[in-house]
Amino acid sequence: MRKERHAEPRFVRVQEKGQVTLPAEVRRRLGLKKGDVVAITETEEGVLITPSAVIAIKALDRIGEILREQGASIEELIESGREIRGKLLQEKYGIAPD
């Protein structure tokens, strides 16, 4: 079970263009580095900042749930994609799939 983080609030200043600097320890803990994309979600309590990797994992989990509900799997979806790509390579470029 994952322990919830209830750290004390950290105060940062909003800059001229609305920029906010996340404290270094928060960036390290979340694995964020310059250029990373984060999701901003407005909540009743304020703003939630979520690393894009977390959003991607949740989306993949949801896709997996939907596929299972329909009797399929991610592995089957991937294999189907390989077959389709192989056919397209053959038809469009005359390249035999591996």
N, C-alpha and C positions, 0 to 999 in steps of 0.2 A: 504494500500500500504506500502511496506517495504522501509524504508529509506536506501539508499546506504551509506556505510561507506567509507569515504575518509580520513582516519586518516593519520597523518604525518608519514613518514617512520621511522621505528625503526631499529637501527643498532645493529646487533649481530655478534659475531665472529664465524667463521667456525672452529670447533675443528679438531684435528689430523685425526680422522676417518670420517670426513665429517659431524659430528653431529652439530646441531644448537639448541640452547635453545630458545624456544618461551617465550617471556615475560609473567610473571605470570598473568597480567591483560588480555592478549589475551587468555591464556589457560582458565581462569575463564569465560570469555565472550563466548567462544566456548564450554564450558563444558568439556574440555579435562583433563584427569588425567593420571597418570603413567600407561603405558601398553596399552592405547587406540591406535587404528589404524587410520591413516589418509591417504587420497589419495593425491599424489603429481602429479600435472599436469603442464607441461612446457607450458608457454604461450609466446606470443610475448614480453610481458613486463617483464617476469620473471617466478617465480614459484608460483602456486596457491596451498595452503594447505587446504584440505577440510576434515572435520570430517567424518568418515565412516557412521555415522548415516544419514548424509545428502545424501550421495551416495545411501544408502539403500532406503531412502524415494523416491528419484528420480527414482530409479529402479522400485519400487512398483507402483509409479504413471504411469510409462511407460507401465508396465504390464497391469494395469487397462485400459489404453487407448487402447491397442491392443485388450484386451478382449471385450471392448465396441464396437470397430470396427467390431468385429466378432459376435456381438449379444450376448455375454456372460457377466458374472459379476464375480468379485472376490469371492462373496458369493457362486455362483454356482460351481466355481472351488474348493473351500474349501469343500463344501458338497460332491462333486464327490470324493475328496481325502479321506474323511471319509468313504464313501461307499467302496472304493477300499481297504483301510486299514482293514475295518471290514471283508471283504471277505478273505483277506490274513490271518488274524488272525484265522479265522474259518478253512480255508484250511490247513494252515501250522501247527497250534498249537492246533486246536480243541477248541479254545476259542471263545465263543459266544460274538459278539459285543454288547455293551451296548445299 
